[in-house]
Amino acid sequence: MSYAINSFYGNLLAYFLHQWSIKMPFVNIKITREGATTEQKEALIAGVTQLLVDTMGKNPATTVVIIEEVETDNWGIGGKSVTELRKKK
């Protein structure tokens, strides 16, 4: 019985989260951690939000923008980390 109740509420929660996500644009921006300022991040968030409003008619109040900063050791291009590539410059 406990499993059936937990499963029911789990499925109900999953349903509502899915319905909510359909209406909520979600943008994930990944940049290397190299000192993007708070002002630059604010400009990215505002700009991406406005782009979705202008091009797709999305509601800015439900638009989510997340900026993730990745260490250059963890970002690879062409088989080399960004850390290594920047050493060669």
Secondary structure in CASP SS format (residue, H / E / C, confidence):
PFRMAT SS
TARGET T0000
AUTHOR 0000-0000-0000
METHOD secondary structure of the structure
MODEL  1
M C 1.00
S H 1.00
Y H 1.00
A H 1.00
I H 1.00
N H 1.00
S H 1.00
F H 1.00
Y H 1.00
G H 1.00
N H 1.00
L H 1.00
L H 1.00
A H 1.00
Y H 1.00
F H 1.00
L H 1.00
H H 1.00
Q H 1.00
W H 1.00
S H 1.00
I H 1.00
K H 1.00
M C 1.00
P C 1.00
F E 1.00
V E 1.00
N E 1.00
I E 1.00
K E 1.00
I E 1.00
T E 1.00
R C 1.00
E C 1.00
G C 1.00
A C 1.00
T C 1.00
T H 1.00
E H 1.00
Q H 1.00
K H 1.00
E H 1.00
A H 1.00
L H 1.00
I H 1.00
A H 1.00
G H 1.00
V H 1.00
T H 1.00
Q H 1.00
L H 1.00
L H 1.00
V H 1.00
D H 1.00
T H 1.00
M H 1.00
G C 1.00
K C 1.00
N C 1.00
P H 1.00
A H 1.00
T H 1.00
T C 1.00
V E 1.00
V E 1.00
I E 1.00
I E 1.00
E E 1.00
E E 1.00
V E 1.00
E C 1.00
T H 1.00
D H 1.00
N H 1.00
W C 1.00
G E 1.00
I E 1.00
G C 1.00
G C 1.00
K E 1.00
S E 1.00
V H 1.00
T H 1.00
E H 1.00
L H 1.00
R H 1.00
K H 1.00
K C 1.00
K C 1.00
END
